[in-house]
């Protein structure tokens, strides 16, 4: 929704109207639990801390601590032209509450994490947007007051900023033990893979890409479409624009499959959640061969929108973020990257080694979109998207579809290719799900799922021969590397330095097909496809010799999942 001044405004509801109108008298207000006095944001019908059912409204001081910010250069909206600062602040009255906002009233170069901020309101129609400025006027070249150490380097100790609900290295304490010693993973196998053409603005109907990938996967497994008795996809049907082809309904209508079981939805274990759901289905006897698929036609969709031939890309519809120009996952993840820099001494060069590795691998993959050599100078000099992310920190929007066949293990032995077996999955949500309330120092929804994975297997990180880790942005990949234990929490700077450890001949061959940063944004399913290619020994010039165990992750920020696969023995 857009206000009279053109700036986005949130939709008003019975639950949030008090918040968006509270600035009329210059006071910032939050929902408050009447049992434990905790501030609750966003408003909920129950307190997440004591689970008390009664809530009131409390006016707060209006002071906060700057805990994250990114200077947006790439995205503009009516009434909010770039550049502008998207920020997160922790409310002094209860630092567990964070707001996404805009930092105003000073030059972005004068912002520092730990800075004390104060609220100012901007009225747009009937809404008062809470913005934050440094709490003291800059005077004669001085800086606003800091409530916390500026940086670990400056103080010789980790920064004491208001932080994560659970410390990153303590996530494992919250993982639930296995419910039963019998694992459903032992009853599932991957038997077929397929991929459509991958490219920029292919101008091909998305369902045609889906059909192409699915037919390849079925043939690769040595099956026919009549053998398929299950369908599973992410995110399913609905208004997903260039991020889906219509889901199970569209594919069933095209191919005439009559599934005994089917599944589609966005609230699952990341884009690869369709695979985990399929594993549960075959383990439970609901299906024998499940065709899983994921299609994106984002590049074509954007071009059609530019031509006025389809609806505009909507971005994030979340009313708590969009009014402040936080329209992309990049804005949240850029702040996660900045906090990792601040706490652990990570640098842009650290992220650059990930981008360079993916490009070097893509050079050996004829299906990759970007294959030209990339140097660290190219990476650092590329145009800024939203600090600290430059162009090469971001994955490549593309058109393409990937399909995977998940079969019951006892039905997989006599098929065309040796099955790839499922060792374990990690799915548990431990961190808060809301983007700006969750983990700050790493990508949210990574640490918990990774810790969960290792409770379901006797294998250890040292047993992994190849890693295909989600890299929608470079920080995604870094977070998965630390979370999965390939280096310690906060140690990625040293582990990634020089790129040798993640090269094809290194300790952890990473994203061997080029990843999403160079191969193209296939939302995790392309990573699964490459894991199977490697475990089959079909990688050609990019093949990692003797690859027997692969870990593959999909998603993060939103609920995600991670899968440990192994070659049949």
N, C-alpha and C positions, 0 to 999 in steps of 0.2 A: 504494500500500500504506500502511496506517495502523498506527501503533504503539499500544501499550497506552494511552499517554497521549493518544491521538487525533491526535497530530501526524503528518504524512506522513513516511514513511521510504522510502529508496530500495531497490529490489530488489538483493540481493547476488548478484554473479556472480564467477566465477573471476578476472576481470580487475580488479574494483574492490573486492573484499572487504578487501584490505590497507588501502585508503584509509579506508573507513567504519569499520573496527575499530581503526585506529591510535591513536585517542584513549584507548584503554584504559589506556595508560601515560602519557598526557598529551603525546605527541609527534605532530606532524603529519608525514605521509609522502606522498611522491609517487613516481611511476615516474621512473627516471633512465636515460638512455642510457649504456651502458657504454663507448661509443666517444668521445663528446664531452662527457659529463657534463651535458648539458642535462636540465632537468626536463621531463617530457612529461605534459600534462594536457589533456583526459582521457587515460587510458592507451591506448596504441596498440601494435600489434605491431611498429612500425618508427618510428624517430626522424624527425620531419618536417624536421629541420635537416641532419643528415648522412646520414640514411636507413640508419643502422646498425640491424642486426636484433636486437641483444641489449639487454635492459632489466633493470635491477635496481630496488631500492627504496631511497630515501634519506630519512632523518629530517632535517627542516629546522628552522630556528631557531624557527619559529612567529610571526615578525614579518612584517608586511606594510604596504603603503601603501594608504590609502583612495583609490580612483580613481573611484568612482561610488557614488551611493546615491539611493534614492527612498523617501519615506515613504508607504507604502500606506494609503489610507483606504477604498478601495472593496471590496476582496476579503477575505474571511475564510475560514478553514478550521478544522476541528475541531482544537483544541489550539493554534491560532495565530490568535487574534482580532485584527482590525484595531483600532487602527493598529499597524503594525510596520515596521521598516526593512529593505528588501532592498538589499544592498550588493554591490559588487565590490571586491576587494582584489587588489593585485599583490604576489606573494610576494617578499620581500627577497632570498632566495637565488637567484632567477631571475625578474626582473620580467616576463618574457614570459608567465609563468603567472599567470592570474587565476582567482579563485574567486568564484562567486556564494555569498553567505552572508547572515546577518543581523548587523547592527551592534547590539550590546547594551551595557549597562553605563553608559549616559549618556543624557541627554535628546537627542532628535534635533536640536534647535536648536544643540547644541554640536558637532555633526559638521561637519567641513570637509574638502574635498578636499585631499589631501596629508598628512593626519594619519597618524601612525604607529599601527598597530593590533597587537594580540597575540591569539593564538588562545586560546579557552576552549572546552571541549567540553560538550555536553549529551547525555547518554545516553538513548536511546529504544530499549528492548528490547536487541537485539544490535548496535545502531548507535550510534556516537559522532559527532554532528553537529558539525563545526567552525564555531563562531561567533567573531566578532571584537569586541573592545572596545578603546577607547583605551588606548594602552600605558602611560599614566601616569594615576594617580588625579587627578581634578579637585580642586584645592586652593584654597579661599578665592577662588572666582570666577575662578581662572585657567583657561587652556586647555591641553589636551594638546599635547605638542610637535609641531611641523610639520617634516617633512624637506624640503619643497619650498615655493616661494612660494605664498602663499594664493590669489592671483588675479592676472591680468595687470594689472588696474587698480591693485592695491595695490603691485605691484613695478615697474610701468613696462615690463614685458617679458612675452612669452608664458610661461605656466606650464610648468614642467619636470616635470610628472607623468609617471610611466611611461605610455607611450602606445601608439600604433598601430604595428603591425609595419611598415607603410609609411606615411609621412607623406601626409596627404590630397592635398597639391598635387604629389606625386610618383607618384601611381598611374599616370599616363599612360606612365611609363617602362617599365612592365611589360606593356603591351598588345602582343600579337603582331601582326605585319603580316598583311595578307590573304594567304591561301595561293595564290589565283589571281586574276587581274584580272577574271575573269567572276564576277558576283555572282548568286547564286540569287534574290535579291530582285527582280531585273529580270524574272523569269519568273512572278511572282505578282501578283495583284491582289485587292482586296476588292470584292465585287459585291453583297452583300446584308447587311442588318442587321435584327434583330428584338429586341423586349424585351417580356416579360410585364408584367402589372401589378406595381407595386412598392409595398410597404406593410409596415406593422408588424402582425405576427400575422394574416396573411391566413387562416390555418387552412385552407389548400389543400394537397393532396398535392404534394410538390416536383416529381414527374415531370410533373404537369399544367402546372406553370409552364414546365418545360423544353419540353414539346411546343408550348405556346403561342408561346414565343419562336422556336423552330425553324421552325414553320410560317410565322410572319411573315417570317423572314429568307429562306426559300425563295421565298415569294411576292414579296418585295421585289426579289429578283434576277431575277424572271421565269422561274424554274425550277420543276420539279416534284420531288417526292421521288424519283422514279425517276431523275432526273438526278444525284442525290447519290451519289457513289462513295467518299466518305471521311468519317470521323467523328473528331473530336478534342475532348478535354475536359480539364479540370483540376478536381479532383485524380483523377478516375476513381472506380471502384468501391472498396469497402472501408469501414472503420468510421470515417467522417468526420462522423457525427452530422448536425448542421444545416448542414454545409458542402458537401453534395453530394446528388444525387438517385439515385445508383446507377451513374452513369457510362455508358460506351458500351453495356454489356450491357443496362441498363434502357431506353435510348432505342431500341436496335435491336429489342428485344422489343416495344416499344410501336408503332413505326412500320413495322416490317418492312423496314428498309433493309438491303441486302446490300453492305457496303462492301468495296472492293478493298484499302483501307488504313484502319487505325484507330490511335488513340493515346489513352492516358489515363495520367496519373500526376502525382504531386506533386513529384517531383524533376525539375523542368524550369525554364524561364526565367520563373518567377513564374506567376501565374494566367493571364497572356497567353501563356504558353509554348505553349498548344495552337495558337495562331495561327502562331507561328514554326515549329512542327513541321509544320503544314499547308502552309506556304510551301515548306518543303523537300520535302514529298511531291509537290506539283504541279510543282515545278521538276525533280524527278527522274523525272517521268512515272508515278508510282504512282497518281495520281488526277487528275481534272479539276476537280471541285467538292467541296470539303471543308466539311462543316457543323461549326463549332466552337461549343461551348456551355459556359456556366458558370451554375450554379444555387446559390442559397443560400436556406435556409428557417430561418435561425438564430432569428429572432424566434418563429416558431411552435414550433420545437423546444424552446426554453427554456420556453415556456408549457406545452407537453405534459409536459416533465420536471417542472415545478412541480406539475402535476396527477397525477403518478405514472403517466403513460401512455406514457412512453418512457424510455430510459436517461438518466442524468444527464450533463450536459456535463462532459467529462473535463478540459478545459484541456490544458496542456502535460504530456505524459507523461515528459518528460526527467528522468531520475533525478538529474541534477546540479543542477537548478534547483528542482524542485517541493518538496523537503524544506524549503526556505527560504521558501516562500510565493511564489516567482516563478512564478505560474500563468498569467500573461498576457504577451503581447508588450508590453503597456503598461509592465511593470516594466523590461524591457530598454531600450526606446526612451526612457523617461523619464530613464534614466541617460545615454543618448546626448545627449538635449536638455540635461541639466544640464552635461555636459562641453562642449557647444557654448557654453552660457552662460559657463562659466568661462574658456574659451580666447579667445573672440571678443567677449565683451561682449553677446551676444544676451540678450534679455529675454522675459518672458511676453508683453509687448505685441507683440514681433516675431512670435511665433506667432499672436497674436490677429488680426493683419491678414489672415492666411491664412483663419482661421475666418470673419471678417467678409466677406471677398471671396466665399467659397463661398456664404454665406447670401444675399448680395445677388444672386448669379447664380441661386440656387435660386428666388428670388422671381419670376423670369420663366419658370420651368419648371413646368408643371402636374403633372408626374409626380414632382416632388421631395417627400420626406416632410416636411422642415422648411422652411417658407417665410416664417415670421414674421420681421420685422426683428430684427437682432441688433446691439447696440451694444458698444463696448469695455467699458463698465461692466458690461453683462450678462455678457460673457466673463470678466472678471476676478473678478466676484462669484459665479460659478457654483461649485457644490460641488466640492471637490477629489476627484480620483480617485486619483492617485498622483503626488506632486510631481515636476516642476512642472506636470503635466497636470491641468486641470480638465475639467468635463463637455464643453465645446465643443472641446477638443483631440482628442476621440475620435469616430470615425465612428459611423454609425447602424446597428445591427444591423437587418436587414430580411429580408423574403421577396422573391425575384424571380429572374428568369432573363434572360440575354442570349445571343443567338446571332449569329454572324458567318459569312458564306460567304467562304471563300478559294478563288479559282479560278485556274487556269492563265491567264496573261495573254492568250495567243492564243485562249482560249475565252471571254474576257470582253467582247470588243468588241461583240458583237451582242446583249447582254443588255439587260434593261429599263432599267437606270440606268448612266450613265457610270462606269467603274471608278475606284476610288481605288487609286493605285499605291504600291508599297512601295519606298522609297528606300534604307533601310538598317536594320539591327538591331544591337543591342548585347547581347552575351550572356556575355562572358568573366568567369569567376570569378578575381579577383585577391586579395581579402581572405579571411581564414579564415572558414569557414562557421559554426562553432559560435558561438552568440549571444554568450556572455560571453567569448570569446577574440578576437573580431573587432574591427573599427574602433570606437573609443569616441566620437570627436568628431562623427561623422555616423552616419546609419543604415547598418549594414553591408549589403554587396551592392548598393550604389548607385554609388559612385565608379568602380569598375572597369567596370561595364557601360556607364555613361555615356561613359567615355573610349573604350571599344571602339567605340561607335556612330560617333563622329566620324572614325574611321580608315576607315570603309566608305562615305564620301560626300564629295563636294566642297562640299556645303552646310555652312553654319556656323550657330551659334546665332542670329546676326542675321537669317538667312533664315526663321526660324520665325515663323509668324503666330499660332499658337494652341498652347497647351501644356495637355495633360491629364495631370497628374502625380499619381501614387499618393498618397493622403492618408488612409490608415487612421488616422493621427495627424498633427497639424500638422507635427511634426518630419520625417516622411517627405517631405512636400512641400518643406520647406525644404532638405533634403538633396539632392533631385533638382534643385532650382533651382541650387544651387551646383555640383553635380557636372556638370551639363550645360553650364555655362559662361555662364548668363544673368547671373550676377555672379561675382565671384571667390570663392575659398574663404575663408570667414570674413566675407564682406561682406553677408550677407543682412540684417543689422540695418538697414543704410542702404538697401538695395534695396527692402525691404518696408515701410519706414517710411511711414505714411500710406496705404498700400494702392494708391496711384495707378499704380505700375508694373505691377501684376498685374490691374488692372481691365480690363473689356472694351474700353475705349478707351485702354489703357496700352501700354507697351512689350511686355509679355508677357501677353496675355489668358489667364487661368489658370482651368482647371476650370469651364468656362462653363455647365455644366448644374447646378452646385452641388456637384460632387465627392462623395466618400463622406461628408464631414462633414455635408452637408445633404441631398443627393439620396438617399443610402443606400449601405450597404456591399455593393457588387457585385463586390468583389475585382478591380478593374482592368478588367474587361470592359465595365463601364458607361462607363469613360473612353474605350475604343476606340470604342464606339457613338457617343459625343458627338464624337469626332474626325471620324468619317465624316459625321455630321450637319453639322458645320461646313464640311468640305471640299466637301460638296454644296451648301452655301448654304441648308440647310433649318432653320436655328436660330431662325427667327422673331424675336421681340423680343430674344433673346439672341445673335443672329447677329453674328459679327465680320466686318465688310465686307471682301471681297476675300481671305478666308482661302484660301491655296493650299498651305501647308506646315504640318503638325501633327506634334508629337512627343507620344508617349503612353507612359507607363511603367506597369509593374505589378509589384507585389512589392517586395522589399527585405527585409532581415533574413534571410529565407531567399533562396535563389537567385532572381534576378529577371531581367527583360528590359526593353528599351526599343526602341521602333519609331519610325522616322521615315517619315511618310506624305506623299504629295503628290497634289494633284488632277491628273487626266488633262489633258494639254495637246495 
